[in-house]
Amino acid sequence: MSNSQPAILAPVPAMGRYLFFSMVNVDALSAALTRLVDVADGTQTLVGLGPELVAALAVQVPGLHPMQAISGHGVDVPSLPVALCCWLRGSDRGDLVHLTRKIEKSLAPALKLTQLIDAFRHGSGRDLTGYEDGTENPVDEAAVEAALVPGGQSGLAGSSFMAVQQWLHDLNAFDAMATVEQDNTIGRRLSDNEELKDAPPSAHIKRTAQEDFEPPTFVVRRSMPWALGQQAGLVFVAFGKSFDAFEAQMRRMVGQDDGVTDALFKISKPVTGAFFWCPPLHEGRLDLRLLGL
């Protein structure tokens, strides 16, 4: 869809940076968002607005709501609401540093940068465990159908609902596994990325097989690995025409459907989680008409 932010359907960049902002001055919010429109192009800078920010403007975006924390069967999926998220994309880290400063200045004093995650593409698009990420991503028209709100209401059509989680890997625990256990955890062979037909029910791809849900839970994943000091993991990002598909997959991962917990939790855990609405573009600029701007 030509009026969506192009970063949603574009390939994952060589380098990325995720900026998470909290609100500090509601009275200055409208002016700050107006300035952001002049900075964010939807390609190098994708913008997602959180439910808290939209509520502060006394408006509604149909389908936007906070992520719910989920617990069960010994695992926890946290929710840490964020007012605004910017995903910066590029190939030069220095450029992303300068773009970060520009965005910070445009959003002050309404919003304050409270978390920053630098990320990168690993190889051909692999998680740090070595497995291909997003193998089952829909493509072309199927990706448009899965990720974007269809035509209709001006200011809403072409937008997308984005789920963002920072996952922290225990790579030592993963390395301690035998190769067959690693493959059974993911549900694919590391050697050739082939799906294991006899993988156990707890295998990650068995838990999240999009076509096995009713209705199917197709999303467009645009995740990127991250590393800081001795810690590393994945910034999981999923775009959908609603949050329904993501929420259905997370419920199954924690075992709410059948009591089977995703084996991925043995080697990784989410430490943050938030929902955002990514507005469409109008004449090449962020379309904030739904917000009254």
N, C-alpha and C positions, 0 to 999 in steps of 0.2 A: 504494500500500500504506500503510495508516494508521499503521503503526509505523515508517516510515522517517523520517529527519530531513527535515522539510518543505522545507528550503532546496534539496535536491537537485532537486526538480521545480518549484520556484517560479520565476517570472521573475527575470531578473537585476535587482538593485536599482540605485537611482540612484548609490549609493556603496558601495564595498567596501574591505575591508582584510584582507590576508593576513598572518597571523602564523606564523612558522616557529620551532620550538623544538628545541634540542638537549638531551640528557640530561647532567646534571652530578652527580646523586646518586641512584643506583638505589635505595638503601635507603628513600628518601623518596617513591618513585614511586607506590606504591599509595595513600598518603594524599593525594597531590596530585591524582590522578585522581578520587578520591572527592570532593574539594572541587570539582573541575571540573564534576562532575555537577550541583552546585547552582547553577552559573553559566551553563552552556551549555544552550540550549533547543532546538537543532537548527533554529531558524528564523532568529533574528538572529545566532546563532553556530553554524556548522556545524563539527563536530569530525572530523578525520581522524587516525588513529593509524598511525605508520610501522612497518615491519617490525622496526627496531632496538628500538623501545619494547616491542613485543609479545614479542620474543625475551628482553628483559631480565626480563620477568615469568615466564619459563619456561613459556609457554603457546603455543598455535598457533591461528591463524585460517586455516582452509582457504582456499587461493587467494591469500593475502597473501605477496608476495615483493618483494625490492628491484627497482627499475627497472634495467635493464641499459643501459649506455652503448652507443651504436651509432656506428660510423664506416664511411665508404665513399664513393667517388666524389667526394672532395673536401669532404665535409660531416661534421660531428660533432654527435651528439645526446648531451649529457652526462647523467650521473646524479650527483646530489649528495644523498645520503640525509638525511632529516630525521626526527626522532623524533616530532614532533606538529605538525599544522597546524590552525589555526583560521581559517575564512573568516567575517569579520564583515560584516554586511549592514545597510544603513540608508539614510537620506537626509540625515543631519546628521553632518558630520565630527567635530564636537565630541563627540557621543555615542559615536562609535567610538573616540575617544581615551580617554574615561573607561572604556569597556568593555575596551579593551586593558589598561589599568592593573589593572582588576579581575581579568582572566584571568591576567596576570603574577603577581599576588600569590597567586592560588589555586594556581598551579603551582610556585611557589618553595617550597623550594630544590631540588626535583627536576629542574626543567626551566628552561632559560634562553632568553629570546627572542634569536635570533641574526640574523633577517632580518624586515623589515617592508616590505610593498608596499602603497601606497595605490592604489586603482583606481576606475574610474568607468564609468558607462554613457555611450556616445557616441551622441547622436541616438536613433534608433529601435532601436539595438543594433548599431552598426557598429564595425568595426575602424578604427584611425586612418588606414588607407589609404582609407577611405570605403566599403568594401564591407561588405555585410550579413554578420554573423557568425552561424553556426549555422543557415543557411537550411534545411538538410536534417535538422534535429533531428526525431526522432520525437516524437509528441505523444500525450497521453491514455494509453490502455492500451499502445500501442506504446512509449511512454517508460518506463512501469513495467516492461515486459518487458525493455527494453534496459538500464536503469540499476540495477535492484534485484535482489538475490538472492531467488529465489522461496521460497515457504513451505516449511517443513521444520524444520530444527534451530532450537530456541529460542536466541535470542541472535545468530543468524546471518541468519535470514529477515528481509527488509526492510532489510538493510544494503547498502552499495554500495562498490565499489572505485573510488578516485579517482586520476586521473593529473593532476599539476600541473607545468607548465613555464612559466618566464618567458622570453618571446621578446623579443629586442631588434631593433627595426626600423631599417633604414637608409632613412629617409623622403626623404633627398636623392637617393639612388639611384632610389627609386620615382618621385619627381617628375621626374627626368631622362628617364624613359621616355615614349615616345609613348603616346597613349591605347590604341591597339590592342595594344601590348606589355603595358601594364598589365592589360588585359582577358585577354590570353592567359596571363599569369602566374597569374591567379586562376582563369580559366575561366568567368567571368561578365562581362556588361557592367556597368560602373559606373553607367550611365545608368538602367537599369531592372531590374538584378539578374537578368536572364535568362541561363540557362546557354547557353554557346556550343557548339553541336553539333559545330563543326569546330575546337574548341580543340586545341592540340597535346597529345601524350601527356604532356608535362611539366607541364601546367596543374594547379594545386593540386587542383581538384575532380575531375580525372581520376585523380590519384594516390590520392585518399581517398574515391572514390565508394563508399559503404558497401554498396550492393547488388551491386557488382561482385566482391566477395570471396566465397569459398566456405569456410565459411559466411559470411553477411553480417556486417558489422562495425558494427552500429548502437551508438552511444553517445549520451548526452545531454550536450551541450556547454553549459557555463555560464561562458564566458570573459569577461574584462573588460579594456579598455585600461588602461594605466598610463603615467605620465609623471613624470620627476624631473629637474629642470634641463634640460639639452639632450638627454637621452635619453628614449626612449618606445618603447612596444611593446604586447604583449598578454600577459596572464596566461592561458594556455590551461588550461582545466579540463575534464576529461571524466569522466563517471560511467558505470560499467558494472557488469553482474552478475559480471564477471571482468575481468582485464586483457587478455584474448585479443584483443579487437577493437582496442584502442589499439595493442598491440604489432604486430599485423598491418599496420595503417595506417602506423606509423612505419617498418617494414621496407620497405614499398613506397615511401615518401617518399624514403628515402636510396638507393633503387635496388637493393636486394638482390634483388627479384623479377625484374627485367628489365633492370637497368643504367640505367634512366631516372631521373634525379634530379628531385625536385619543384622547379619553377621558383621556388617561394616562398623557397628558400634564397638566391636572388639579392638579396632585399631584407630578409631577416630571418633570425635564427638563435636557437636556444634556448641560454640561458646557464645554466639550472638545470633540474632534472628529478627528480621523486620520486613514489613510489607511497604511497597511504594506504588504510586501511580505515576507512570511516565506519560506526560501529555503529548499530544501530537504536534505537528508543525503546521503553520499557516503562512504561506508565502515565504517559506524558508526560515521562519522564526518560531520559537516555542509558542504554542497556542494556549493561552491561559484564560480563555473566555469563560470557561466553567467556574473559574475563581473570581470572576468579575473584574479581571484585569485586561 
